Amino acid sequence: MAIRSTYYLYAFTHDQTLCLVYEDFYLAINSTFYRFIKIRAKIWRQALRSGKNLVGARSTLVIDVDSTVKTAYGSQEGVEKGYNPHKQGAASYHPLLAFCAETKEILQGWLRCGTAYTSNGIVEFTKQLLAHLPNRTRILFRGDSGFFVGNLLDLLDREKHGYLIKVKLKGLVGLLSRQQWEPVPGQPGWEQCTFYHRCATWSRARLFMAVRIEKPAEPNSEPTLFEMKQYDHFCYVVTDCQNPWQAHKQYGQRAACETWIEEAKNQTALAHIKTNDFLANSALFQSSILAYNTLRWMALLSGDAVLRRWEPSTLRTFIIRMAAKFTTGSRQQRLYVPKRMLYATQWNAWVALGEG
């Protein structure tokens, strides 16, 4: 779990203690990985039947889609110079990820070259995502302005799915200034509006919702003859929201997706292990996703709210990487752990998954 280089992968598979405990220890073959990918539906059904989570019974799933930048050092295939907010000018990969907001698991991930734009391949990405989900499942696609793409909206409309996407449009401020604004109830200083708009390349008009708040005047600004108010605007193209303020608050929940991405990148080595072959790197990328999802699935099935909140590094610190004594004798192997530990409830819930 979270092996960060090919050297550590070799060391892990040749560890003497692991070989002693598991005499037939070996890496999984391709068919095993394939079965592992199909396990999601079984996990959701088991969580539903045990009453620990209702994700398997929900008719609509909120899917947060985002891209991220993973800086790379070297000349591996696919490593190219593109948008890199962390280290400008540095080469990188630009993966694309889709999270389930209910379970925090990664439903799908693509490893892309560093020059790929945010929405490159998003239509094909979404088609593959929908193919992996049950036919009865409806999704609410939630994404930033990088996914404000007409072809994507056409696909979601055609398949009768929902979306909540931030608008990126030339002349947006002018468009919003022509709308009828009204105060948001219970939110002093905020205003909202709802309207339909058809972009030049669209086949039909779609529902737009927007909120705005007046910018505070700069202390050293020069006085003007006429009062010119400046606003911060937040505009979304939506299908499922009842009012603009609800759309704005629901979109704000997407911020958790950024945290999950950082967990996957920094704590389960997502796109960290690299070879000179892009397809090999893609396979390693998918293996990291499986490692991340395994922790999420175990926490989901445990039914423990604390385990579901914990990050992978926290799970390793308090559940996996803990003091214990391993002994052998009388043809038996025993693992002794402290009777009084810091998180005994979480430990018992975690162990119960293996005993069930």
Contacts in CASP RR format, 6 or more apart in sequence:
PFRMAT RR
TARGET T0000
AUTHOR 0000-0000-0000
METHOD contacts of the structure
MODEL  1
MAIRSTYYLYAFTHDQTLCLVYEDFYLAINSTFYRFIKIRAKIWRQALRS
GKNLVGARSTLVIDVDSTVKTAYGSQEGVEKGYNPHKQGAASYHPLLAFC
AETKEILQGWLRCGTAYTSNGIVEFTKQLLAHLPNRTRILFRGDSGFFVG
NLLDLLDREKHGYLIKVKLKGLVGLLSRQQWEPVPGQPGWEQCTFYHRCA
TWSRARLFMAVRIEKPAEPNSEPTLFEMKQYDHFCYVVTDCQNPWQAHKQ
YGQRAACETWIEEAKNQTALAHIKTNDFLANSALFQSSILAYNTLRWMAL
LSGDAVLRRWEPSTLRTFIIRMAAKFTTGSRQQRLYVPKRMLYATQWNAW
VALGEG
1 268 0 8 1.000
1 291 0 8 1.000
1 294 0 8 1.000
1 295 0 8 1.000
1 312 0 8 1.000
1 316 0 8 1.000
1 320 0 8 1.000
2 267 0 8 1.000
2 268 0 8 1.000
2 269 0 8 1.000
2 288 0 8 1.000
2 291 0 8 1.000
2 312 0 8 1.000
2 316 0 8 1.000
3 9 0 8 1.000
3 12 0 8 1.000
3 269 0 8 1.000
3 273 0 8 1.000
4 269 0 8 1.000
4 272 0 8 1.000
4 273 0 8 1.000
5 272 0 8 1.000
5 273 0 8 1.000
6 273 0 8 1.000
6 275 0 8 1.000
9 273 0 8 1.000
12 18 0 8 1.000
13 25 0 8 1.000
13 26 0 8 1.000
13 27 0 8 1.000
17 326 0 8 1.000
18 25 0 8 1.000
19 25 0 8 1.000
20 328 0 8 1.000
21 326 0 8 1.000
21 333 0 8 1.000
28 36 0 8 1.000
33 286 0 8 1.000
33 287 0 8 1.000
33 290 0 8 1.000
36 290 0 8 1.000
37 290 0 8 1.000
39 297 0 8 1.000
40 105 0 8 1.000
40 107 0 8 1.000
40 132 0 8 1.000
40 293 0 8 1.000
40 297 0 8 1.000
41 134 0 8 1.000
43 297 0 8 1.000
43 300 0 8 1.000
43 301 0 8 1.000
44 53 0 8 1.000
44 55 0 8 1.000
44 56 0 8 1.000
45 56 0 8 1.000
46 301 0 8 1.000
47 53 0 8 1.000
47 55 0 8 1.000
47 56 0 8 1.000
47 300 0 8 1.000
47 301 0 8 1.000
48 54 0 8 1.000
48 55 0 8 1.000
48 56 0 8 1.000
48 57 0 8 1.000
50 301 0 8 1.000
52 300 0 8 1.000
52 301 0 8 1.000
52 302 0 8 1.000
52 303 0 8 1.000
53 102 0 8 1.000
53 103 0 8 1.000
53 300 0 8 1.000
53 303 0 8 1.000
55 61 0 8 1.000
55 100 0 8 1.000
55 102 0 8 1.000
55 103 0 8 1.000
55 300 0 8 1.000
58 102 0 8 1.000
58 137 0 8 1.000
59 136 0 8 1.000
59 137 0 8 1.000
59 138 0 8 1.000
60 137 0 8 1.000
60 138 0 8 1.000
60 139 0 8 1.000
60 140 0 8 1.000
60 240 0 8 1.000
61 100 0 8 1.000
61 101 0 8 1.000
61 102 0 8 1.000
61 133 0 8 1.000
61 137 0 8 1.000
61 138 0 8 1.000
61 139 0 8 1.000
61 140 0 8 1.000
62 100 0 8 1.000
62 101 0 8 1.000
62 102 0 8 1.000
62 139 0 8 1.000
62 140 0 8 1.000
62 142 0 8 1.000
63 98 0 8 1.000
63 99 0 8 1.000
63 100 0 8 1.000
63 101 0 8 1.000
63 107 0 8 1.000
63 129 0 8 1.000
63 139 0 8 1.000
63 140 0 8 1.000
63 141 0 8 1.000
63 142 0 8 1.000
64 98 0 8 1.000
64 99 0 8 1.000
64 101 0 8 1.000
64 142 0 8 1.000
64 143 0 8 1.000
64 254 0 8 1.000
64 256 0 8 1.000
64 257 0 8 1.000
65 96 0 8 1.000
65 97 0 8 1.000
65 98 0 8 1.000
65 99 0 8 1.000
65 122 0 8 1.000
65 125 0 8 1.000
65 126 0 8 1.000
65 141 0 8 1.000
65 142 0 8 1.000
65 143 0 8 1.000
65 147 0 8 1.000
66 96 0 8 1.000
66 97 0 8 1.000
66 99 0 8 1.000
66 143 0 8 1.000
66 144 0 8 1.000
66 254 0 8 1.000
66 257 0 8 1.000
66 258 0 8 1.000
66 261 0 8 1.000
67 94 0 8 1.000
67 95 0 8 1.000
67 96 0 8 1.000
67 97 0 8 1.000
67 112 0 8 1.000
67 116 0 8 1.000
67 118 0 8 1.000
68 94 0 8 1.000
68 95 0 8 1.000
68 97 0 8 1.000
68 261 0 8 1.000
68 265 0 8 1.000
69 83 0 8 1.000
69 84 0 8 1.000
69 85 0 8 1.000
69 86 0 8 1.000
69 92 0 8 1.000
69 93 0 8 1.000
69 94 0 8 1.000
69 114 0 8 1.000
70 92 0 8 1.000
70 93 0 8 1.000
70 94 0 8 1.000
70 95 0 8 1.000
70 265 0 8 1.000
70 270 0 8 1.000
70 271 0 8 1.000
70 272 0 8 1.000
71 84 0 8 1.000
71 86 0 8 1.000
71 87 0 8 1.000
71 90 0 8 1.000
71 91 0 8 1.000
71 92 0 8 1.000
72 79 0 8 1.000
72 90 0 8 1.000
72 91 0 8 1.000
72 92 0 8 1.000
72 93 0 8 1.000
72 274 0 8 1.000
73 90 0 8 1.000
73 91 0 8 1.000
74 91 0 8 1.000
76 274 0 8 1.000
76 275 0 8 1.000
76 276 0 8 1.000
76 278 0 8 1.000
76 281 0 8 1.000
77 276 0 8 1.000
77 277 0 8 1.000
77 278 0 8 1.000
77 281 0 8 1.000
78 93 0 8 1.000
78 113 0 8 1.000
78 114 0 8 1.000
78 278 0 8 1.000
78 281 0 8 1.000
79 91 0 8 1.000
79 92 0 8 1.000
79 93 0 8 1.000
79 113 0 8 1.000
79 114 0 8 1.000
79 274 0 8 1.000
80 91 0 8 1.000
80 92 0 8 1.000
80 113 0 8 1.000
80 114 0 8 1.000
80 115 0 8 1.000
81 89 0 8 1.000
81 90 0 8 1.000
81 91 0 8 1.000
81 92 0 8 1.000
81 114 0 8 1.000
81 115 0 8 1.000
82 89 0 8 1.000
82 91 0 8 1.000
82 92 0 8 1.000
82 94 0 8 1.000
82 114 0 8 1.000
82 115 0 8 1.000
83 94 0 8 1.000
83 114 0 8 1.000
84 90 0 8 1.000
84 92 0 8 1.000
91 114 0 8 1.000
92 114 0 8 1.000
93 111 0 8 1.000
93 112 0 8 1.000
93 113 0 8 1.000
93 114 0 8 1.000
93 271 0 8 1.000
93 281 0 8 1.000
94 112 0 8 1.000
94 113 0 8 1.000
94 114 0 8 1.000
94 115 0 8 1.000
94 116 0 8 1.000
94 118 0 8 1.000
95 109 0 8 1.000
95 110 0 8 1.000
95 111 0 8 1.000
95 112 0 8 1.000
95 270 0 8 1.000
95 271 0 8 1.000
95 285 0 8 1.000
96 109 0 8 1.000
96 110 0 8 1.000
96 112 0 8 1.000
96 116 0 8 1.000
96 121 0 8 1.000
96 122 0 8 1.000
96 125 0 8 1.000
97 106 0 8 1.000
97 108 0 8 1.000
97 109 0 8 1.000
97 110 0 8 1.000
97 261 0 8 1.000
97 264 0 8 1.000
98 106 0 8 1.000
98 107 0 8 1.000
98 108 0 8 1.000
98 109 0 8 1.000
98 125 0 8 1.000
98 129 0 8 1.000
99 105 0 8 1.000
99 106 0 8 1.000
99 107 0 8 1.000
99 257 0 8 1.000
99 260 0 8 1.000
100 107 0 8 1.000
101 142 0 8 1.000
101 253 0 8 1.000
101 256 0 8 1.000
101 257 0 8 1.000
103 296 0 8 1.000
103 297 0 8 1.000
103 300 0 8 1.000
104 260 0 8 1.000
104 296 0 8 1.000
104 308 0 8 1.000
105 292 0 8 1.000
105 293 0 8 1.000
105 296 0 8 1.000
105 297 0 8 1.000
105 300 0 8 1.000
106 260 0 8 1.000
106 264 0 8 1.000
106 289 0 8 1.000
106 292 0 8 1.000
106 293 0 8 1.000
107 129 0 8 1.000
107 132 0 8 1.000
107 133 0 8 1.000
108 125 0 8 1.000
108 128 0 8 1.000
108 129 0 8 1.000
108 132 0 8 1.000
109 125 0 8 1.000
109 285 0 8 1.000
109 286 0 8 1.000
109 289 0 8 1.000
110 125 0 8 1.000
111 271 0 8 1.000
111 278 0 8 1.000
111 281 0 8 1.000
111 282 0 8 1.000
111 285 0 8 1.000
112 120 0 8 1.000
113 278 0 8 1.000
118 144 0 8 1.000
118 146 0 8 1.000
118 147 0 8 1.000
119 146 0 8 1.000
119 147 0 8 1.000
119 149 0 8 1.000
119 152 0 8 1.000
122 147 0 8 1.000
122 149 0 8 1.000
122 152 0 8 1.000
123 149 0 8 1.000
123 151 0 8 1.000
123 152 0 8 1.000
123 155 0 8 1.000
126 141 0 8 1.000
126 152 0 8 1.000
126 155 0 8 1.000
126 156 0 8 1.000
127 155 0 8 1.000
129 139 0 8 1.000
130 139 0 8 1.000
130 159 0 8 1.000
130 161 0 8 1.000
133 139 0 8 1.000
138 160 0 8 1.000
138 161 0 8 1.000
138 162 0 8 1.000
139 161 0 8 1.000
139 162 0 8 1.000
140 161 0 8 1.000
140 162 0 8 1.000
140 163 0 8 1.000
140 164 0 8 1.000
140 239 0 8 1.000
140 240 0 8 1.000
141 147 0 8 1.000
141 152 0 8 1.000
141 156 0 8 1.000
141 161 0 8 1.000
141 162 0 8 1.000
141 163 0 8 1.000
141 164 0 8 1.000
141 165 0 8 1.000
142 163 0 8 1.000
142 164 0 8 1.000
142 165 0 8 1.000
142 250 0 8 1.000
142 251 0 8 1.000
142 254 0 8 1.000
143 164 0 8 1.000
143 165 0 8 1.000
143 166 0 8 1.000
143 254 0 8 1.000
144 165 0 8 1.000
144 166 0 8 1.000
144 254 0 8 1.000
145 165 0 8 1.000
145 166 0 8 1.000
145 167 0 8 1.000
145 168 0 8 1.000
146 166 0 8 1.000
146 168 0 8 1.000
147 165 0 8 1.000
148 165 0 8 1.000
148 166 0 8 1.000
148 167 0 8 1.000
148 168 0 8 1.000
148 169 0 8 1.000
148 237 0 8 1.000
150 199 0 8 1.000
150 201 0 8 1.000
150 202 0 8 1.000
152 163 0 8 1.000
153 163 0 8 1.000
153 165 0 8 1.000
153 202 0 8 1.000
153 206 0 8 1.000
153 237 0 8 1.000
154 203 0 8 1.000
156 162 0 8 1.000
156 163 0 8 1.000
156 239 0 8 1.000
162 239 0 8 1.000
162 240 0 8 1.000
163 237 0 8 1.000
163 238 0 8 1.000
163 239 0 8 1.000
164 236 0 8 1.000
164 237 0 8 1.000
164 238 0 8 1.000
164 239 0 8 1.000
164 240 0 8 1.000
164 241 0 8 1.000
164 247 0 8 1.000
164 250 0 8 1.000
164 251 0 8 1.000
165 236 0 8 1.000
165 237 0 8 1.000
165 238 0 8 1.000
166 234 0 8 1.000
166 235 0 8 1.000
166 236 0 8 1.000
166 251 0 8 1.000
167 208 0 8 1.000
167 210 0 8 1.000
167 235 0 8 1.000
167 236 0 8 1.000
167 237 0 8 1.000
169 175 0 8 1.000
169 199 0 8 1.000
169 235 0 8 1.000
172 233 0 8 1.000
172 235 0 8 1.000
173 233 0 8 1.000
175 197 0 8 1.000
176 193 0 8 1.000
176 210 0 8 1.000
176 212 0 8 1.000
176 233 0 8 1.000
176 235 0 8 1.000
179 193 0 8 1.000
179 195 0 8 1.000
179 210 0 8 1.000
180 193 0 8 1.000
181 191 0 8 1.000
181 192 0 8 1.000
181 193 0 8 1.000
181 212 0 8 1.000
182 191 0 8 1.000
182 192 0 8 1.000
182 193 0 8 1.000
183 189 0 8 1.000
183 190 0 8 1.000
183 191 0 8 1.000
183 192 0 8 1.000
184 190 0 8 1.000
184 191 0 8 1.000
184 192 0 8 1.000
184 211 0 8 1.000
184 244 0 8 1.000
184 245 0 8 1.000
187 245 0 8 1.000
189 213 0 8 1.000
189 214 0 8 1.000
190 211 0 8 1.000
190 212 0 8 1.000
190 213 0 8 1.000
190 245 0 8 1.000
191 211 0 8 1.000
191 212 0 8 1.000
191 213 0 8 1.000
192 209 0 8 1.000
192 210 0 8 1.000
192 211 0 8 1.000
192 212 0 8 1.000
192 243 0 8 1.000
192 244 0 8 1.000
192 245 0 8 1.000
193 209 0 8 1.000
193 210 0 8 1.000
193 244 0 8 1.000
194 207 0 8 1.000
194 208 0 8 1.000
194 209 0 8 1.000
194 210 0 8 1.000
194 243 0 8 1.000
194 244 0 8 1.000
195 208 0 8 1.000
196 205 0 8 1.000
196 206 0 8 1.000
196 207 0 8 1.000
196 208 0 8 1.000
197 205 0 8 1.000
197 206 0 8 1.000
197 208 0 8 1.000
198 204 0 8 1.000
198 205 0 8 1.000
198 206 0 8 1.000
206 237 0 8 1.000
207 237 0 8 1.000
207 238 0 8 1.000
207 239 0 8 1.000
208 235 0 8 1.000
208 236 0 8 1.000
208 237 0 8 1.000
208 238 0 8 1.000
209 235 0 8 1.000
209 236 0 8 1.000
209 238 0 8 1.000
209 241 0 8 1.000
209 243 0 8 1.000
209 244 0 8 1.000
209 247 0 8 1.000
209 248 0 8 1.000
210 233 0 8 1.000
210 234 0 8 1.000
210 235 0 8 1.000
210 236 0 8 1.000
210 244 0 8 1.000
211 233 0 8 1.000
211 234 0 8 1.000
211 244 0 8 1.000
211 245 0 8 1.000
211 248 0 8 1.000
212 231 0 8 1.000
212 232 0 8 1.000
212 233 0 8 1.000
212 234 0 8 1.000
213 231 0 8 1.000
213 232 0 8 1.000
214 229 0 8 1.000
214 230 0 8 1.000
214 231 0 8 1.000
215 229 0 8 1.000
215 230 0 8 1.000
215 231 0 8 1.000
215 232 0 8 1.000
234 248 0 8 1.000
234 251 0 8 1.000
236 244 0 8 1.000
236 247 0 8 1.000
236 248 0 8 1.000
236 251 0 8 1.000
238 247 0 8 1.000
241 247 0 8 1.000
241 250 0 8 1.000
263 292 0 8 1.000
263 311 0 8 1.000
263 312 0 8 1.000
263 313 0 8 1.000
264 270 0 8 1.000
264 288 0 8 1.000
264 289 0 8 1.000
264 292 0 8 1.000
265 271 0 8 1.000
265 272 0 8 1.000
267 311 0 8 1.000
267 312 0 8 1.000
267 313 0 8 1.000
268 288 0 8 1.000
268 291 0 8 1.000
268 292 0 8 1.000
268 295 0 8 1.000
268 312 0 8 1.000
269 288 0 8 1.000
269 291 0 8 1.000
270 285 0 8 1.000
270 288 0 8 1.000
270 289 0 8 1.000
270 292 0 8 1.000
271 281 0 8 1.000
271 285 0 8 1.000
271 288 0 8 1.000
272 288 0 8 1.000
273 281 0 8 1.000
273 284 0 8 1.000
273 288 0 8 1.000
274 281 0 8 1.000
274 284 0 8 1.000
275 281 0 8 1.000
275 284 0 8 1.000
292 312 0 8 1.000
295 312 0 8 1.000
295 315 0 8 1.000
298 307 0 8 1.000
298 350 0 8 1.000
298 353 0 8 1.000
299 307 0 8 1.000
299 308 0 8 1.000
299 310 0 8 1.000
299 315 0 8 1.000
300 308 0 8 1.000
301 353 0 8 1.000
302 308 0 8 1.000
302 346 0 8 1.000
302 349 0 8 1.000
302 350 0 8 1.000
302 352 0 8 1.000
302 353 0 8 1.000
303 349 0 8 1.000
304 345 0 8 1.000
304 346 0 8 1.000
304 349 0 8 1.000
306 343 0 8 1.000
306 345 0 8 1.000
306 346 0 8 1.000
307 315 0 8 1.000
307 346 0 8 1.000
307 349 0 8 1.000
307 350 0 8 1.000
310 318 0 8 1.000
310 346 0 8 1.000
318 342 0 8 1.000
318 343 0 8 1.000
318 346 0 8 1.000
318 347 0 8 1.000
319 343 0 8 1.000
319 346 0 8 1.000
319 347 0 8 1.000
319 350 0 8 1.000
322 337 0 8 1.000
322 338 0 8 1.000
322 341 0 8 1.000
323 337 0 8 1.000
323 338 0 8 1.000
324 335 0 8 1.000
324 336 0 8 1.000
324 337 0 8 1.000
324 338 0 8 1.000
325 335 0 8 1.000
325 336 0 8 1.000
326 333 0 8 1.000
326 334 0 8 1.000
326 335 0 8 1.000
326 336 0 8 1.000
327 333 0 8 1.000
327 334 0 8 1.000
327 336 0 8 1.000
328 334 0 8 1.000
337 347 0 8 1.000
341 347 0 8 1.000
END
